[in-house]
Amino acid sequence: MVRGLAAYMASKGALAALTTASALELSEHGITVNTVLPGGVGTPGAIKAEGPPPTGPGNRKPVLGYCEPRDIGSAVLYFATPAARYVTNQVISVDAGFSLS
């Protein structure tokens, strides 16, 4: 847990709740609803970001390293393919194992 992320964490929780409500409401139309929760992505902007250094558990690194934009895109692409036609109400964290550490 990192201090100062209340709004960020609340928004991720809200996305999970919105996914469930939307999946139920849209299922009668054959529409699936899923969410991808990205973890840390090593983009130039993220690498150059300024701010206070994280302390405590917030300074841990993802067990597999940082994601690349294509890792997030691959998860989104999966949901857009016929392979996911019966997948709905799922929340997938693409976080390189950060949630494990």
C-alpha distances in whole Angstrom, upper triangle without the diagonal:
4,7,9,8,10,13,12,10,13,15,14,15,18,19,19,21,23,24,25,27,28,29,31,33,34,35,38,39,38,34,31,28,25,21,20,16,16,13,14,18,20,22,24,22,19,20,22,19,19,17,15,14,10,9,8,6,6,9,10,12,13,16,18,18,17,19,22,23,26,23,22,26,27,24,26,29,29,29,32,34,36,34,32,35,34,30,28,26,23,20,19,16,17,14,16,14,11,10,12,11
4,6,6,9,12,11,10,13,15,14,16,19,20,20,22,24,25,26,28,30,31,33,34,35,36,40,40,39,36,33,29,26,23,21,17,16,14,13,17,18,20,22,20,16,18,19,16,16,13,11,10,7,7,8,7,5,8,10,12,14,17,19,18,17,19,22,23,26,23,22,26,27,25,26,30,30,30,33,35,38,36,33,36,36,32,30,27,25,21,21,17,18,15,17,16,13,13,15,13
4,6,8,11,11,11,13,15,16,17,19,21,21,23,25,26,28,29,31,32,34,35,36,38,41,41,41,37,34,31,28,25,23,19,19,17,16,19,21,22,24,21,18,20,20,17,16,13,11,11,8,8,9,10,8,11,14,16,18,21,23,21,20,22,25,25,28,26,25,28,30,28,29,33,33,32,35,38,40,39,36,39,38,34,32,29,27,24,23,20,22,19,21,20,16,16,19,17
4,6,8,9,10,12,13,14,16,17,19,21,22,23,25,27,28,29,31,33,34,35,36,40,40,39,36,33,30,27,24,22,19,18,17,16,19,21,22,23,20,17,19,19,16,15,11,11,12,10,11,13,13,11,14,16,18,19,23,25,23,21,22,24,25,28,26,24,27,30,28,28,32,32,32,34,37,40,38,36,38,37,34,32,29,27,23,24,21,22,19,22,22,18,18,21,19
4,6,5,6,8,10,11,12,14,15,17,18,20,21,23,24,25,27,29,30,31,33,36,36,36,32,30,26,23,20,19,15,15,14,14,17,19,20,22,19,16,19,19,16,15,13,13,14,11,13,14,13,11,14,15,17,18,21,23,21,19,20,22,22,25,23,21,24,26,24,25,28,29,28,30,33,36,35,32,34,34,30,28,25,23,20,20,17,18,16,19,19,16,15,19,18
4,5,5,6,9,10,11,12,14,16,16,18,20,21,22,24,26,27,28,30,31,35,35,35,31,29,25,23,20,19,16,17,16,17,20,22,23,25,22,19,22,23,19,19,16,16,17,15,16,16,15,13,17,18,20,20,24,25,24,22,23,25,24,27,26,23,26,28,26,26,29,30,28,31,34,36,35,32,34,33,30,27,24,23,20,20,18,20,19,22,21,18,17,20,20
4,6,5,6,9,10,10,12,14,15,16,18,20,21,22,24,26,26,27,30,33,33,33,29,27,23,21,18,18,15,16,16,17,19,22,22,24,21,19,22,22,19,19,17,17,19,17,18,19,18,16,19,21,22,22,25,26,25,22,22,24,23,26,25,22,24,27,24,24,28,28,27,29,32,35,34,31,32,32,28,26,23,22,19,20,18,20,19,22,22,19,18,22,22
4,5,5,7,9,10,11,13,15,15,17,19,20,21,23,25,26,26,28,32,31,31,27,25,21,19,15,15,12,12,12,13,16,18,19,21,18,16,19,20,16,17,16,16,17,15,17,18,17,14,17,18,19,18,22,23,21,19,19,20,19,22,21,18,21,23,21,21,24,25,24,26,29,32,31,28,30,30,26,24,21,20,16,17,15,16,15,19,19,16,15,19,19
4,5,5,6,9,10,11,13,14,15,17,19,20,21,23,25,26,27,30,31,30,27,24,20,18,15,14,11,12,12,14,17,20,21,23,21,18,21,22,19,20,18,18,19,16,17,17,15,13,17,17,18,17,20,22,21,19,19,21,21,23,21,18,21,23,21,21,24,25,23,26,29,31,30,27,29,28,25,22,19,18,14,15,13,15,14,18,17,14,13,17,17
4,5,5,6,9,10,11,12,14,16,17,18,20,21,22,24,26,29,29,29,26,23,20,18,15,15,13,15,15,17,20,23,24,26,23,21,24,25,22,23,21,21,22,19,20,20,19,17,20,21,22,21,24,25,25,23,22,24,23,25,24,21,23,25,22,22,26,26,24,26,29,32,31,27,29,28,25,22,18,18,15,17,15,18,17,21,20,18,16,20,20
4,5,5,6,9,10,10,12,14,15,16,18,20,21,21,24,27,27,26,23,21,17,15,12,13,11,13,14,16,18,21,22,24,21,19,23,24,21,22,21,22,22,20,22,22,21,18,21,22,22,21,24,25,24,21,21,22,21,23,21,18,20,22,20,19,23,23,21,23,27,29,28,25,26,26,23,20,17,16,13,15,14,16,16,20,20,18,17,21,22
4,5,5,6,9,10,11,13,15,15,16,19,20,21,22,26,26,25,22,19,15,13,10,10,7,10,11,14,16,20,20,23,21,19,22,24,21,23,21,22,22,20,22,21,19,17,20,20,20,18,21,22,21,19,18,20,19,21,19,15,18,20,17,16,20,20,19,21,24,26,25,22,24,23,20,17,14,13,10,11,10,13,13,17,17,15,14,17,19
4,5,5,6,9,10,11,13,14,15,17,19,20,21,25,25,25,22,19,15,14,11,12,10,13,14,17,20,23,24,27,25,23,26,27,24,26,24,25,25,22,23,23,20,19,22,22,22,20,23,24,24,22,21,23,22,24,22,18,21,22,19,19,22,22,20,23,26,27,26,23,24,23,20,17,14,13,10,13,12,15,16,19,19,17,15,18,20
4,5,5,6,8,10,11,12,14,16,16,18,20,23,23,23,20,18,14,13,11,13,12,15,16,19,21,25,25,28,26,24,27,28,26,27,26,26,27,24,26,26,23,22,25,25,25,23,26,27,27,24,23,25,23,25,23,19,21,23,20,19,22,22,20,22,25,27,27,23,24,23,20,17,13,14,12,14,15,17,18,22,22,20,18,22,23
4,5,5,6,9,10,10,12,14,15,16,17,21,21,20,17,15,11,10,7,9,9,12,15,18,19,23,23,26,24,22,26,27,25,27,26,27,27,25,27,27,24,22,25,25,24,22,25,25,25,22,21,22,20,21,20,16,18,19,16,15,19,19,16,18,22,23,23,19,21,20,17,14,11,11,9,11,12,15,16,20,20,19,17,21,23
4,5,5,6,9,10,11,13,14,15,16,20,20,20,17,14,10,9,7,10,9,13,15,19,20,24,25,28,26,24,28,30,27,29,28,29,28,26,27,27,24,22,25,24,24,22,24,24,25,23,21,23,21,22,20,17,19,20,16,16,19,18,16,19,21,23,22,18,19,18,15,12,8,8,7,10,11,14,16,19,19,18,16,19,21
4,5,5,6,9,10,11,12,14,16,19,20,19,17,15,11,11,10,13,13,17,19,22,24,28,28,31,29,27,31,32,30,31,30,31,31,28,29,29,26,25,28,28,27,25,27,28,28,26,25,26,25,26,24,20,22,23,19,19,22,21,18,21,23,25,24,20,21,19,16,13,9,11,10,13,15,18,20,23,22,22,19,22,24
4,5,5,6,8,10,10,12,14,17,17,17,14,13,9,10,9,13,13,17,19,22,24,27,28,31,28,27,31,32,30,31,31,32,32,30,31,31,28,27,30,29,29,27,29,29,29,27,25,26,24,25,23,20,21,22,19,17,20,20,17,19,22,23,23,19,19,19,16,12,9,11,11,14,16,19,20,24,24,23,21,25,27
4,6,5,6,9,10,10,12,15,15,15,12,10,6,6,7,10,12,15,18,22,23,26,27,30,28,27,30,32,30,32,32,33,33,30,32,31,28,27,30,29,28,25,27,27,28,26,23,24,22,23,21,18,18,19,16,14,17,17,13,16,18,20,19,15,16,15,12,9,6,8,8,11,14,16,19,22,22,22,20,23,26
4,6,5,6,9,10,11,14,15,15,13,10,8,8,10,13,14,18,21,24,26,30,30,33,32,30,33,35,33,35,34,35,35,32,33,33,30,29,32,30,30,27,29,29,30,28,26,27,26,26,24,21,22,22,18,17,20,19,16,18,20,21,20,17,17,15,12,9,5,8,9,13,16,19,21,24,24,24,21,24,27
4,6,5,6,9,10,13,14,15,12,11,9,11,12,16,17,21,23,27,28,32,32,35,33,32,35,37,35,36,36,37,37,34,36,35,32,31,34,33,33,30,32,32,33,31,29,30,28,28,26,23,24,24,21,20,22,21,18,20,22,23,23,19,18,17,15,11,9,12,13,16,19,22,24,27,27,27,24,27,30
4,5,5,6,8,11,11,12,9,9,7,9,11,15,17,20,23,26,27,31,31,34,32,31,35,36,34,36,36,37,37,35,37,36,34,32,35,34,33,31,32,32,33,30,28,28,26,26,25,22,22,22,19,17,20,19,15,17,19,20,20,17,16,15,13,10,8,11,13,16,19,21,24,27,27,27,25,28,31
4,6,5,6,9,10,10,7,6,5,8,10,14,16,20,23,27,27,31,31,35,33,32,35,37,35,38,37,38,38,36,37,37,34,33,35,34,33,30,31,31,32,30,27,28,26,26,24,21,21,21,18,16,18,17,13,15,17,17,17,14,13,11,10,6,5,9,11,15,18,20,23,26,26,27,25,27,30
4,6,5,8,10,10,9,9,9,11,14,18,20,23,26,30,31,35,35,38,37,35,39,41,38,41,40,41,41,38,40,39,36,35,38,37,36,33,34,34,35,33,31,32,30,29,28,25,25,25,21,20,22,20,17,18,20,20,20,17,15,13,12,9,8,12,14,18,21,24,26,29,29,29,27,29,33
4,6,7,8,10,9,10,10,13,15,19,21,25,28,31,32,36,36,39,37,36,40,41,39,41,41,42,42,40,41,41,38,37,40,39,38,35,37,36,37,35,32,33,31,30,29,26,26,26,23,21,23,22,18,19,21,21,22,18,17,15,15,12,11,15,17,20,23,26,28,32,32,32,30,32,35
4,5,5,7,5,7,8,12,15,18,21,24,27,31,31,35,34,37,36,35,39,40,38,41,41,42,42,40,42,42,39,37,40,39,38,35,36,35,36,34,31,31,29,28,27,24,24,24,21,19,20,19,16,16,18,18,19,16,14,13,13,10,11,14,16,19,23,25,28,31,31,32,30,32,35
4,5,5,5,6,8,12,15,19,22,25,28,32,32,36,36,39,38,37,40,42,40,43,43,44,44,41,43,42,39,38,41,39,38,35,36,35,36,35,32,32,30,29,28,25,24,24,21,19,20,19,15,16,17,16,17,14,12,10,11,9,10,13,16,19,23,25,28,31,31,32,30,32,35
4,6,7,10,12,16,19,22,25,28,32,35,36,39,39,42,41,40,43,45,44,46,46,47,47,45,47,46,43,42,44,43,42,39,40,39,40,38,35,36,33,32,31,28,27,27,24,22,23,22,18,19,20,18,20,17,14,13,14,12,14,17,20,23,26,29,32,34,35,35,33,36,39
4,5,9,11,15,18,22,25,28,31,34,34,38,37,40,39,39,42,44,42,45,45,47,47,45,47,46,43,42,44,43,42,38,40,39,40,37,34,34,31,30,30,27,26,26,23,21,21,20,17,16,18,16,19,16,13,13,14,13,14,18,20,23,26,28,31,34,35,35,34,36,39
4,7,10,13,17,20,23,26,29,33,32,36,36,39,38,38,41,43,41,44,44,46,46,44,46,45,42,40,43,41,39,36,37,36,37,35,32,32,29,28,27,25,23,23,21,18,19,17,14,14,15,13,15,12,9,9,11,10,13,15,18,21,24,26,29,31,32,33,32,34,37
4,7,10,13,17,20,23,26,29,29,32,32,35,34,34,37,39,38,40,41,42,42,40,42,42,39,37,39,38,36,33,35,33,34,32,29,29,26,25,24,22,20,20,18,15,16,15,12,11,13,13,14,11,9,9,10,8,11,13,16,18,21,23,26,29,30,30,29,32,35
4,7,10,13,17,19,23,26,26,30,30,33,32,31,35,37,35,38,38,40,39,37,39,39,35,34,36,35,33,30,31,30,31,29,26,26,24,22,21,19,18,17,15,13,14,12,9,10,12,11,12,9,7,7,7,5,7,9,12,14,18,19,23,25,26,27,25,28,31
4,7,10,13,16,20,23,24,27,27,31,29,28,32,34,32,35,35,36,36,34,36,35,32,31,33,32,30,27,29,28,28,26,23,24,21,21,20,17,16,16,13,11,13,13,9,10,13,14,14,10,10,10,8,5,6,8,9,12,15,17,20,23,24,24,23,25,28
4,7,10,13,16,20,20,24,24,28,27,25,29,31,29,32,32,33,33,30,32,32,29,27,29,28,26,23,25,24,25,23,20,21,19,18,16,13,14,14,10,9,12,11,7,10,13,14,14,10,11,11,8,6,5,5,6,8,11,13,16,19,20,20,19,22,25
4,6,10,13,16,17,21,21,25,23,22,25,27,26,28,28,30,29,27,29,29,26,24,26,25,23,20,22,21,22,20,17,18,16,16,14,11,12,13,9,8,12,11,9,12,15,17,16,13,14,14,11,9,8,6,5,6,9,10,13,16,17,17,16,19,22
4,6,10,13,13,17,18,21,20,19,22,24,23,26,26,27,26,24,27,26,23,21,23,22,20,17,19,18,18,16,13,14,13,13,11,8,9,10,7,7,10,11,9,12,15,17,16,13,16,16,13,12,11,8,6,5,6,7,10,13,14,15,14,17,19
4,7,10,11,15,16,20,19,16,19,22,20,23,23,24,23,21,23,23,20,18,20,18,17,14,17,16,16,14,12,14,12,14,11,8,11,12,10,10,14,14,13,16,18,21,20,17,20,20,16,15,13,11,7,6,5,6,8,11,12,12,11,15,17
4,7,8,11,13,16,15,13,16,19,17,20,20,22,21,19,21,22,19,16,18,17,15,12,15,14,13,11,8,10,9,11,9,6,10,11,9,10,14,14,14,17,19,22,21,19,22,22,19,18,17,14,10,8,6,5,6,9,11,10,11,14,16
4,6,10,12,15,15,12,14,17,15,18,18,19,18,15,18,18,15,13,14,13,11,9,12,11,10,8,7,10,10,12,10,9,12,14,12,14,17,17,18,20,22,25,24,22,25,25,22,21,19,16,13,10,7,6,4,7,9,7,9,12,13
4,7,9,12,12,8,10,13,12,15,15,16,15,13,16,17,15,12,12,11,9,8,12,11,9,6,6,9,10,13,11,10,14,15,15,16,19,20,21,23,25,28,26,25,28,29,25,25,23,20,17,14,11,9,6,8,10,8,11,14,13
4,6,9,10,7,9,12,12,15,17,18,17,16,19,20,18,15,15,14,12,10,13,12,9,6,5,5,6,10,9,9,11,13,14,15,17,19,20,21,23,27,26,24,27,29,25,25,24,21,18,15,12,10,8,9,12,11,14,17,16
4,7,8,6,6,10,11,14,16,18,16,16,20,21,19,16,15,15,12,12,14,12,9,6,6,6,8,11,11,12,14,16,17,18,20,21,23,24,26,30,28,27,31,32,29,29,28,25,22,19,16,13,11,11,15,14,17,19,18
4,5,5,6,9,10,14,16,19,18,18,22,24,22,19,18,18,15,15,18,16,13,9,9,7,7,11,12,12,14,16,17,18,20,22,23,24,26,30,29,28,31,32,29,29,29,26,23,20,18,15,14,15,18,17,20,22,22
4,6,5,6,9,12,15,18,18,19,22,25,24,20,19,20,18,18,21,19,16,12,12,11,11,14,16,16,17,20,21,21,23,25,27,27,29,33,32,32,34,36,33,33,32,30,27,24,21,19,18,18,21,20,23,25,24
4,5,5,6,10,13,16,16,17,21,24,23,19,18,20,18,18,22,20,17,14,14,12,12,16,17,16,18,21,22,21,23,26,27,27,30,34,33,32,34,36,33,32,31,29,26,24,21,19,18,19,22,20,23,25,24
4,5,5,9,11,14,13,14,18,20,19,15,15,16,14,15,18,17,14,11,11,11,12,15,16,15,17,20,20,21,23,25,26,27,29,33,32,31,34,35,31,31,29,27,23,21,18,16,15,16,18,16,19,22,20
4,6,9,11,14,13,14,17,20,19,16,14,16,14,15,18,17,13,11,12,12,13,17,17,17,19,22,22,23,25,27,28,29,32,35,34,33,36,37,34,34,32,30,26,24,21,18,16,17,19,17,20,22,21
4,6,10,13,13,15,18,21,21,18,16,18,17,18,22,21,17,14,16,15,16,20,20,20,22,25,25,26,28,30,31,32,34,38,37,36,39,40,37,36,35,32,29,27,24,22,20,20,23,20,23,26,24
4,7,10,11,12,16,19,19,16,15,17,16,18,21,21,18,15,16,16,17,20,21,20,22,25,25,25,28,30,30,31,34,38,37,35,38,39,36,35,33,31,27,25,22,21,19,20,22,19,22,24,23
4,7,9,11,15,18,19,15,15,17,17,20,23,23,20,18,19,20,20,24,24,23,26,28,28,29,31,33,34,35,38,41,40,38,41,42,38,37,35,33,29,28,25,24,21,22,24,21,23,26,24
4,6,9,12,16,17,13,13,16,17,19,23,24,21,19,20,21,22,26,25,24,27,30,29,30,33,34,34,36,39,42,41,39,42,42,39,37,35,33,29,28,25,24,21,23,24,20,22,25,23
4,6,9,13,14,11,11,15,16,19,22,24,21,19,22,23,24,28,27,26,29,31,31,31,34,36,36,38,41,44,42,40,43,43,40,38,36,34,30,29,25,25,22,23,23,20,22,24,21
4,6,10,12,9,8,11,13,16,19,21,18,17,20,22,23,26,25,25,28,30,29,31,34,35,35,37,40,43,41,39,42,42,39,38,35,33,29,27,24,23,20,21,21,17,20,21,18
4,7,8,5,5,9,11,14,17,19,17,16,19,21,23,26,24,24,27,29,28,29,32,33,33,35,38,41,39,37,40,40,36,35,33,30,26,25,21,21,17,18,18,15,16,18,15
4,6,5,6,9,12,15,18,20,18,18,21,24,26,29,27,26,30,31,30,32,35,35,35,38,40,43,41,39,42,42,38,37,34,31,28,26,23,23,19,20,19,16,17,18,15
4,5,6,8,12,14,17,20,18,19,22,25,27,29,27,27,30,31,30,32,35,35,35,38,40,43,40,38,41,41,37,36,33,30,27,26,22,22,19,19,18,14,15,16,12
4,5,6,9,11,13,17,16,16,19,22,24,27,24,24,27,28,27,29,32,32,32,35,37,39,37,35,38,37,33,32,30,27,24,22,19,19,16,16,14,11,11,12,9
4,6,8,11,13,16,14,14,17,20,22,24,22,21,25,26,25,27,30,30,30,33,35,38,36,34,37,36,32,31,29,26,22,21,17,18,14,15,14,10,11,13,10
4,7,10,12,15,13,13,16,19,21,24,22,22,26,27,26,28,30,31,32,34,36,39,37,35,38,38,34,34,31,28,25,23,19,19,15,15,14,11,13,14,11
4,7,9,12,10,11,15,18,20,23,20,20,24,25,24,26,29,29,30,32,34,37,34,33,36,36,32,32,30,26,23,21,17,16,13,12,11,8,10,11,7
4,6,8,7,8,11,14,17,19,17,18,21,22,21,24,26,26,27,30,31,34,32,31,34,34,30,30,29,25,22,19,15,14,10,9,9,7,10,10,8
4,5,5,6,9,13,15,17,14,15,18,19,18,20,23,23,24,27,28,31,28,27,30,30,27,27,25,22,19,16,12,11,7,6,5,4,8,8,7
4,6,9,11,14,17,18,15,17,20,19,19,22,24,23,25,28,28,31,28,27,31,31,27,28,27,23,20,17,14,12,9,6,5,6,9,8,7
4,7,8,11,15,15,12,14,17,16,16,20,21,21,23,25,26,29,26,25,29,29,26,27,26,22,20,16,13,11,9,5,6,8,11,10,10
4,7,10,13,14,12,14,17,17,17,20,22,22,24,26,27,30,28,27,31,31,28,28,28,24,21,18,14,12,9,6,8,9,12,12,11
4,7,10,12,10,11,14,15,15,18,20,20,22,24,25,29,27,26,29,30,27,27,26,23,19,16,13,10,8,6,9,9,12,14,13
4,7,8,6,8,11,11,12,14,16,17,19,20,22,25,23,22,26,27,24,24,24,20,17,14,11,8,7,6,10,10,13,15,15
4,5,5,7,9,10,12,13,15,16,18,19,21,24,23,22,26,27,24,25,25,22,19,16,14,10,10,10,13,14,17,18,19
4,5,5,6,9,10,11,12,15,16,17,19,22,22,21,24,26,23,23,23,20,18,15,14,10,11,12,16,16,18,20,21
4,5,5,6,9,10,10,12,14,15,16,20,19,19,22,24,21,22,23,20,18,15,14,11,12,13,16,17,19,21,22
4,5,5,7,9,10,11,13,15,16,19,18,17,21,22,19,20,20,17,15,12,11,7,9,9,13,14,16,18,19
4,5,5,7,9,10,11,13,15,18,17,16,19,20,17,18,18,15,13,10,9,6,9,10,13,14,16,18,20
4,5,5,6,9,10,11,12,16,16,15,18,20,17,18,19,16,15,12,12,10,13,14,17,18,19,21,23
4,5,5,6,9,10,11,14,13,13,16,18,16,17,18,15,14,12,12,10,13,13,16,18,19,21,23
4,5,5,7,9,10,13,12,11,14,15,13,14,14,12,11,8,9,8,11,12,15,16,17,19,21
4,5,5,7,9,12,12,10,13,15,12,13,14,12,11,10,11,10,14,16,18,19,19,22,24
4,5,5,6,10,10,10,12,15,13,14,16,14,14,13,14,13,16,18,20,22,22,24,27
4,5,5,8,7,6,10,12,10,12,14,12,13,11,13,12,16,17,19,21,21,23,26
4,6,8,8,5,8,10,8,9,11,10,11,10,13,13,17,19,20,22,22,24,27
4,7,8,7,8,11,10,12,14,13,14,14,17,16,20,21,23,25,25,27,30
4,5,6,7,11,11,13,16,15,16,16,18,18,21,23,24,26,26,28,31
4,5,5,9,10,13,16,16,18,18,21,20,24,25,27,29,28,30,33
4,6,8,8,12,15,14,16,16,19,18,22,23,24,26,26,27,30
4,6,5,8,11,11,13,13,16,17,20,22,23,25,24,25,29
4,6,8,12,12,15,16,19,20,24,25,26,28,27,29,32
4,6,10,11,14,15,19,20,24,25,26,28,26,28,31
4,7,7,10,11,15,17,20,22,22,24,22,24,27
4,5,9,11,15,17,20,22,23,24,22,24,27
4,7,10,13,16,19,22,21,22,20,22,25
4,6,10,13,15,18,18,19,17,19,22
4,7,10,12,15,15,15,13,16,19
4,6,9,12,12,13,12,14,17
4,6,9,9,9,8,11,14
4,6,8,9,10,12,14
4,5,5,7,9,11
4,6,8,9,10
4,5,5,7
4,5,5
4,6
4
